Amino acid sequence: MNEPDKKISVLCLGPKGSGKTTLMKKLEHAEGIDYTYSPVPTIGTNIYDIHYLNKNGKKQMLSVREVGGEMAPLWNNYLDGVEKIIYVVDTSNLCQISEATVLLYKLLAEPRLKNTKFILVLSKMDAAYRQMRNEALLMLQYTRLCKELPNSITLLEASPLTGEGIDKLIELLGAQKPNLKFKGQVKNNI
């Protein structure tokens, strides 16, 4: 008997070349990740099974769908039922930040994502210097976003090469989000 298709409630999005695939492979604990190759943009989608221990020490699995940056015009096709979005930005490439900002704001304006939890991953922190991080946040207007959005964005610095932020991202993905009602709105917390 075949199992029904598993529901994918987490998406990994970001502009092409932001490091989504390498980050997902690191989360999946894939063996033999080659960090010396020149990455090929993901055309289409990949599904990664992330294994983690929940608060009770029980093994859990969460499937994450990575949708290639080349497919940004088609991202809307994957938004139904999404609970969390990992949005990856390459902090070592300030030229890409403008594109990343436009794509992020389009997602934030999408009515189907009004209750979705966003995890903004500043990737490739090992290749960036501290000022680039600050410039990226300024260009993304992160402070303004935090003030204006009813559903805050969680900021995370990560590097698949050094492992920085990987455990925290798994923790954020595995956290249950209780629905708490505030003044007639549903507010999601991780």
N, C-alpha and C positions, 0 to 999 in steps of 0.2 A: 504494500500500500504506500503510495507516494505521499510525502508530507506536503501540506499546502505551502505556497510561497510565503517565506517569512516577511513580515512587515518591516520595512526599513524606515525608521523614524528619525534617523540622524543623517544629515548630509554634510559632506566636506566640499566646500566651494572656495573659489578664489581665482584671480587672474592666472593665465598661463605662466608657467615658470615660477610660481610662488612657492613650490615645494610640497604640494599636497600629497603626491604619490609617495615620496620619501618619508614624509611624516606618518602617513597611514601604514606603510610597511614597518616603520619603527614601532608604532602602536600595536601592530599585529605580531610583533616579535619575529618577523620574517628573518630567516637565516640568509646570509650571503648578500646583503644589500651592498651594492657597489657604489661607493661614494665618489669614485673617480670618473665615472662616465659623464658624458654630456646628456642631460635628460631629454627625452623625447616627449613632446606634449601629449597628454592623454586625449585621445579622440574617442569619445564615448564615455562609458562609466566603468568603474571598478567597484566591487563590493569586498569589504574587509571585515573579517570576524575578529572582534576585539575581546579577549578573555581577561577577566579581572575577578577579584574577590570583593564581594559586597561587605557591608558593615558587619554582618554576622559571620564573616569568614567563609561564606558559601561561594563556590565558583559560579560565575555568571558569564554570559556571552551577549555581546551587542554587535549588531551588524551596522556598518557605516557605508553609505554609498558616496563614493567620490565621483563628482561630475567634472569633466575636464574644463579648463578655462576657455578652450577653443569653442566650447558649447554654451558659453554664457547666454547667447540669444535664446537658447532652449531650456535654460534652468527652470523656467516657469512650469515646465512639464513634470517636474519632480517635487513640487512643493506641497502637494496635498498630504496631510497627515504628518508633516514634519514637526517634531518636538524640539529638536536641537540642530543648530547649524554651527559647524566649525568653519570659520571664515579665515583663510590663510593669506597673510600679506608678507611679502619678501622685504624685510627691512634693510637688506643690503643693496637694494635696487630702488633708489628714490624716484627714478623715472617711471617705475611701475605704480607708484603710490596713487597717482591721479586716476589711473584706470581702476585700481582697487577701490578707491573712494566712490567713484561713480557706480560701480557694480554693487557695492555694499549699500549705498543709499537706495538703489532700485529695490534691493531685497527688503530693506527696512520699511519701504513704502507699500509693500505687497500686503493687502488685507488678510490673506490666508496665513501670514506669518506673525500676526499681531500678538499671539501668545507663545511664540517660539523663542526659546532661549538661544542667544547668540554667544558664541565663544570666539572672540577675536584673537587669533594666534599671530603674534609677531614672530615670524619664522626666520631662520638663518641668522639668529642672534650671534653665532660664533663668527660670522663673516662681516658683521656690522659693528660700527663703533657706537658708543652711547649717544652721541649727538644725532646720529641717523635715526635712532629709536625715537628720540624726542621730536625730530622733524617729521617722522612718519605719523606720530600721534597728532601733531599739529595739522598736517595735511589732511588727516582723516577726521579732523575736528572732534576728537574723542571726548574732550571735556564737554563740549556742547551736546554731543549725543547722550552722554550720561545724565545731563540736566533735563533734556527734552523727552527722552524715551520713557514710557511707563514701564517697560520691561528692560532692565539694564543689560548692558553688554559686559560680559566677563572678559577681562584682558589677561592674556597669558603670553609670556615670552618663552620661545621654544627653539631647540636646535636638535634635529635628528642625529647630527654628528656627535654631539657631546652628551645627548640624552637629557639636556636641560628641559624642564617643563613637561616631559613625557608622563611621569607619574601623576602629576597634577591634572593633566588633560584626561587621563584614564579615570581619575577620581571624579572629575566634573562630568564625564560621560556616563559614569555608572551611578551617579547620585540620582535618587528618586526625586521627582519634583511634585510636591504636594500642591494642589490647587487651592489657593486661599482666596476668599472673596473679599474685595475691598470696594465699597461704594458701587456695587453692581458690576464691577469688572472682575475678570479672572486674572489673577496675577500669579505667574509661575516663578517658583524659586528653585534653584539647584541646591 
